[in-house]
Amino acid sequence: MTSALRQELVKTAYLPDVSYTRSGREFYPQKDIWQYKDELNTIYMDFTKFKCSYEIRQSIKKIICWYAENRSPSYTSSMFRYLLFFFIKTYEELQVDVTYINSEILLNYYSFLPECNKYFLGYISGLIKHWISMELPGVSQDCLALLEQLRIKGCTKGEAVLTHDPEHGAFTALEYQSLLSGLNTAYETGEMEREDFLLAWLCLTLGQRPIQFAGLKLCDFHIFVGENNEQEYFLDIPRAKQRHQLARESFATRPIDPTIGEILAEHIESLRNSFKGLLDDPEQAPMFPAARASQEMSKGFEFHRTSTTISLKIKQILSTLRVHSERTGDYLNITPTRARRSLGSRAAAEGHGELVIAELLDHTDIQNVGVYVQALPDMLERLNEALAFQLAPRLQAFAGVLIDHKTQAKKRDRLFICSPHSDFKPVGQCGRHDFCQSFAPIACYTCINFQAWMDGPHASILTYLLKERKRLLRSTDPRIASVNDRTIMAVAQVVLKCKEMKEKGDIVQ
């Protein structure tokens, strides 16, 4: 290539010294590494990783610059990643730098991809077409004809949901109940801060993306007085991942459980006072703020966490619960994505259609929600005593302690818990020294204050629960029949522990 032609190509792909994203964040296109924070996203793009000629790299910068100026930061990052993978994969297979993109190179790339990743070409097809329309050097016109004719396979949607993947799919009903129970217990006992509890609770119950929680501000929380002067709580969730939209351009309103709403109101009032003097309008403060303001964040988001840090925070909070899975016997793999998939699965199990599920998951269409309706429910319809004994050690649902009351000093202030399902014989005692509104003894087995007696009639309780479940399964909705499944596992765990202690001779007869 002559120097004159080279200069002409570089001139065609001229890059400004400074450019601005849609949100007004400045970046420097001429640099080989673009690193900045745009709204709630951390952007890092290293153009030196492209295995191509200098001229093509300039064109790549020009096209990515256009995306950064006109599209959302997350969409721009995706285009960069898929294009980079194309160049790296092509270099690995051909062992030469890409000097020109033509239809042959695109076809070779498509053939290199495994079946599960064929859709990668579809992600960059729009970029290639736009590259040609901008008349930037590096792509031949025959690429346009090829992309118009080629039927590119789409990505496999919802495989983890359809296969009930225990590591990446939706949580089962038992796993989900264990998470909520563990979360509530951790907060009630003071082991978890209020802010962490609220973030985790919203993630599990609303199933929104981390970037949406990162974008929440105090002004997004609303309290209305409903009928009978009862307060109703609502949260305006930013619809952050709508194509071409900014982080807080549109919202979806979600009702909040009154109990959680009261706690959230206290949290917001505390933050409102904390941000007085730090912000001109404390209502614009983030709902889940960072420890300190970041000068790198876009204007209006100085105290916000990024979507990445929110995601890591959610994982860290929920991992401290150390919840077991009845499927693997190990600790649950907990991610915000699994919480989203669980929301869709629960909605499908409750009989909601694709339109409702799409609205709950904040999708613009229904093309990605059909898997929730197709997936079979994970409920254990034929739960019996043998299966309960098999799953109980894995789930670890029993939250209390097992004691031998015959050898321990009895205290008069202990509240003995009797069961109408075992001739009113005591099954244990309450460690709170107080009455509660829970339905004893059924609710006691998953309560941390329960002290189960080793010689209590736990087997009778288990028999009753299984019979009641079977009766409800015949006469009502299966979801109602399964409401006590976690309690059944807890009682089964106690029965197994008592049997083990008796075999060891640790129970006084």
N, C-alpha and C positions, 0 to 999 in steps of 0.2 A: 504494500500500500504506500503510495507516495505521501510525502509530508503535506502537500497541498490538500489532498483528499482527506487526510487525517484531520487537518485543521478545520476543514469544512464540516466534517461529521461532529467534531467537538463543538463547533459553533451552533450547529442545529440543536444540540442537546444542552444549550446554555443554561447554567444554573445561577440563580441570584445569590448574593451574599447572605441575605436573611429572608426567611419566609415565615408565614403564620398559618397555624391550624385554624379550623373552623371556630374553635373556642377562643382564639386570639393568642395562643401560646406560640412564642417565636422559636424557630430552630434554624440551623445553618446547613443548607443543602450541599454546599461544596465540601464539607467535611466527609471523611470516610466513615466516621462513626457518629450516628445521630443518637443522642441520649438526652431525654427530657421527660417531664411529667406533664401529661395533658389531661386535665380534669382529674379523673380517678384512676388513670392508667399510667403505668411506668413504661416508657417507650425506650427500647434499646435496639438499634439496627446497625450491624457491622457490615458495610459493603465490601470490605476487603475479603470476606469469605466467599464471594462469588468467583467461581473458576471460569473466567471469561476474559475477553480482551478489554482494554481500557475504554475503547469507544462504546462497547455495549454496557459497561459499567456506568458510564455517563448517562446513557439512555435509561438504564434502570433507576438511577437516582432521579431523573426527570419524571418518570412515570410514578414512582413512589411519592415524589414531592407533590404531584397532582392529587394523589389519594389523600395525603396528609392535609392538604389545603381544602379538600372538598368532601371528605368522608370522615366517619367517626374514627377515633384512635384505635379502637379494637379491630375494626375492619381493615385499617391500614396495616396494622401489625400482622394480621392474618395473610394479607396479600404478600407481604414481605417474606414471611416464613415459607409459604408454599412455592414462591418463585425461587427462593434460595435453595429449597430442597430439589427443585427441578435442575438447577445448575450443578449442584453437588452430585446428584444421582447420575446425570449425564456424563460428568467428568469421570466418575468412578467406573462407568461402563465403557467409555470410549478412550479414557486416559489421555485426553487432549482438552485444552481450553476451548470453550465455545466462542467462535469468532463470528458466527452468523446463525440465526435461528430460522430454519426452514421446515417444510412439512415432514421431511425425512427424519429430522431430529425429534420432532414432536411424536411421530409414530414410534420411533425407537424408545423414547421415554415411556410411552404408554405400554409398550411391550415389556419394558424392564419392571414395571410396577406389579406387585402381587395382586391377585384378584381383589383382596380386601381394600386395596389402596388405589384402585383404578380411578376413583373419583377425584384424585389429586389433580388430574389434568383439567377436570371441570372447574376447579377453583381458580386456575390461572388462565382459562380460556377467555374470560371477559377481559382480563388484564392484557393478554396478547392482542385481542381485537382493538382495545383502546390504544395500545402501543402503535398499531398500524394507523389508526385514525389520527393520531397526533403527528404522523409522518416522521417519527423518530427513527434513526438508523439502527439496524441490527436484526430486523425481522422481515422476511420475504412475504410478498402478497399471497403466495400459495398456501400459507398458514391459515389465512382467512377462509379459503375454500375448503380446506381440510376440516377445520373446526365446525363449519356449517354442516358438513355431511356426516362427520363421525358421531356415532351414538356412544356417548361416554356413560359408563355405568355409574349410578349414583352410590353414595355411601350406604352401608348397612345401618338402618335406623333401629334403635331400641333393642339391640341384641342382648344387652345385659338385663333388660327388663323381661324380654321374652323367655330367656333361659333361667330367670330367677338366680342370677349370678350371686353367690353369697359374699363376694368381695366388692362388687361394683354395682349390682342391681339394687332394686328397692329393698327396704327393710321389711321383714315379715311383721305381722301384727305383734308377735311376742317381742321381737327386737325393738320395735317402735315403742311399745308400752314400757319396756325396760329402760329405754333412753329417757322418756319423759319422767318416769318414776325416779330414776337416779338423779335427774336434773333437779326435780322438785326437792328431793331429800337433801342434796348438796346445798341448795339455797336455804332451806329451812334450818339446817344445822349450822349455818354460818361458814361452811367450807367454801362457798362460792360467792364472789362479789355480785352485787345487784346488776351492774352493767353486763358482766359476763353471762349471768343467768338470762337476762332479757335478750341478748344477742343470740344465744344458743336456742332459746325458746322460739324466737321469731323464725330462725332458720328451720327448725324442725316442723313447725306448724304452718308457716306460710310458704316454705319451699322456694323462696326467691334466690336470685343469684347474688354472690358476694358483692358485686359492683353496685347492686341496688341498695344493699345495706350500707355500703360505703358512702352512698350519695344522700342518705337520709339526713334531714335537718329537723330542728325542733319544731319549725312551723308546719311540718308534715303531720303532726299529731293533733287530733281534734276530739273534743268532748261535746256530746250533745245530750240534752235532757229529753228522754223518751217518755213513754206512758208510765203513769204512776210515779213520776219524778225520778225514775231510774236513769242513771247515767249510762250512755252508750259511747264506746270508744272506737275510733277509726284511724287508720294510718294511710296516708297517700304514699304509695311506693313508686319511686322513679322507674319508668320503663326504659332502662338504660341500654338494652341490647336491641332496640328496634333499629333496623338498617338506616343509616345515614342520620340518625338522631343523636343529639347531644345528651349528656348524662341526666339532665333535669329538664328535658324539653316537654315530656308528657308523663302522666301519672295514672296509676290504677289504684282505686280505693279498696282497702281491705278492712273488714270488721275485726276487732280485737276482743278476746275473751275478757269479761269484766274484771275478773281477779287479776289478770295480767295487766289490764288497762290501768288499774289503780297503782300498781307498782311502777308502770311506765310513766304515769303522771308524776309520781314522786321523783323518779329519775330525771325527768325533763325539767322539773322545777329546780332541782339541784344544779343541773347544768346551766340553766338560765341565769342563776345567781353567779355561777363560776365565771361566765363569759361576759358579765357586766364590766365594762372598761376595757375588755380585750377586743370586742367587736362593736361597731357602731350600732348594730341591731343584733342582740343576742339570739333572736329567733332564727337567725341564719347560721347558728352554730351547729356542728354535726351532732347527730344523736349518739354516735359511738366515736368520740374524738381520739386523735392521736395524743401522745403525752405532751407534745409541743408542736408549735406551728412550723411548717416547712416552707422555706422561701422558694423551693423548687416547684411547689404546687401551683396550679392555675389560680387566677384571681377568683376569690369566692370559695375556694376549697383549701385555704391555708391550714386549717386544723383537721382536715379530713384524713382518714386513712385511705390507702389505695385499695383497689379490689384484691390485690395479692395479699396484703397484710391482713385484711378482713378475713379472707379465706383461711389463712394460716391460724388466725386467732380463733375462728370457729372450730377448726380441727383440734387445736390445743385444749380448748375448753371442754369439748365433748370427750376427748381421749382421757381426761382425768377421771371420768365416771367409771372407767374400766368395766364396761358392760359386756357381758358374754353373749355369744350367738348360740342358739340351740342347734344350728346347722353345722357349725364348725367346731364348737366346743372351745373356741379361742375368743380373744377380745375382738369386738366389732371393728371393722375398718369403717371409719366415719368420715364422710366428706359432705360438703354442701350439695354436690351433684347427687349423691344418694338420697339426701333429704328431698330434693326436687322430684326424683323418680318415685319416692315413696308417696309424695303428695298425689302424683298422677295415678299411682296404683290404688291408693285408698279411694280416690274419687271414682275410679272405674268400678271398684268393688261395691261401692254404694249405689251403683246403677246410673251414674252420670254419663252423658254422651260425650262425643269428641269435642263439640263446641264449648261445653262447660269446662272440660279438662284443659282445653287450649286457653281459655280465659283465666283459669286458675294459675296456669304455668306462664302466663303472659306471652303467649305465642300469637303471632299475627294471623296464622292460618292453622289448619288441622293436619297438615301433611306429616308432622312428627309425633302426633299424639295417638294415632291408631293402635300403636303397640300396647298401650295401656288397656285398651278394650279387648285386644286379642289375647293378652296374657291371661292365663288361668289364675284364679285366686289362689293365694298361698295358704289359706286357712286349713288347718288340720281337721277335716270334716269327720274323720274316723278316730279321733283321739280316744284312747282307752287307757286302762291302768298300765298295761305293759309298755305302751308308747310313752306315757307320762314318766315312768321310771327310767326309760331310756334317755329321754331328753332333759329331765330335771337336772342331772349333774352338769350338763353343758350350759344351761341357761342361768343357773345360780340365782333364781328368783327370790329365794328365802332371804329376807333382809334382817331378821332378828337374830337372836342367839338361842341356843339349846341349853337348858339348865336341868340339873337334878335337884328338884325342890325338896326332896326328902333328906338330903345331906347338907343343904344350905339353910342358913338361918332365915326363917320367915319374918317378914316385917308386916306390921298391922296396916301400914298405909299402902300395901300392895293391892291392886285391883285385880281380882281373879277373873279370868275370862272363861265363861262356860259356853257350851254349844247345845242348842236344841236338837242337833242332829246326832248327839251321842248321849242321850238321856241326861242332858245338862251336866255332864261331867266336865270339870275344868280341863282346858287344853293348854293353859299357860297363864301368864300374868303380864300386866302392862307396866313398862318401865317409866311411864310418864307420871305415875301417881295421880292420874286425872282421867276424867271422862273425855271422850271425843265423839264426833258425829259420824264416824265411819261405822260400817256395818260389821260388827264383831260376830263371830271370830273370822269370817271370810276375809275381811280386809286386813286382819292382823298379820297374816303370814308374809305380806310384802311390806310391812312397816318395820322401821329400824328399832322401834320401842318395844316390840313384842319379845317376850321371853317364854319360849315354848317349853313345856315340861316334857322331859324324856319319856315319861310313862303316860302322856296324854293320849286321848283317843283320836289321834291324827288320821289313822287308817279309816275310821268311820267318816270323818270329814271328807276325805278323798273319795270314798265310795258315794257319798251324797252328791258331791259336785259333779262327778262323772255321770251319775244317773240323771241329774237335773239337766246337764248339758245334752244328753241323749234325748230327753223329753222335749227340750226347747228346739232341738234340731228337727224334730218331726213336726212341730206345731208352729214354729215362727221362722223369722229370717235367720239364716246361718250366722249373720254378724252378731245377733243378740245371743245366740247359743255360745259363741266363742268369747264373750266378754270376760269370763273368768278363767280363760286359758292360762294366763300367767300365774294366777293364784293356784290353779291345779298343779302347775309345775312346782310352785313353792311348797305346797303341802306334800307332794310326792318326794321332794328333796328332804323334808323333815322326816317322813316315814323311813326313807333310806338311811338317814343319819341315825335314827333311833335303832334301827335294825343292826347297824354296824356297831353301835355302842353296846347293844345287848349281847352281841356275839363276842365282844371283847370283855364282857362282864363288868361294864362300867355303870350299869343301871341297877339301882337297889330295888330288889323285888319286894 
